[in-house]
Amino acid sequence: MARRPLAQHTTRNIQNSKGTYYISIPIEIIQTLGWKERQKVVVRRRGKKIIIEDWGE
C-alpha cells in the first residue's frame, strides 16, 4: 500500500463488515493518547460530530 500525501494523512474511509461500520484511527493519535489494543472506549454523538473517549474517564 502506498503512503498517503501528508495533506491526506488523517483522511479515512468508513468501511462495512457484516453490518458493522468501522474506521481506522491514525497510529500517531493512538500513541499520543496512550491507548492500547482492545481498550474500552465510549463513542458519543455531539451534533454532527462523533466523540471517542477513554471508557475510564
Secondary structure, DSSP 4 states (H G I P E B T S, - for coil): -PPPPGGGTT----EEETTEEE----HHHHHHHT--TT--EEEEEETTEEEEEETT-
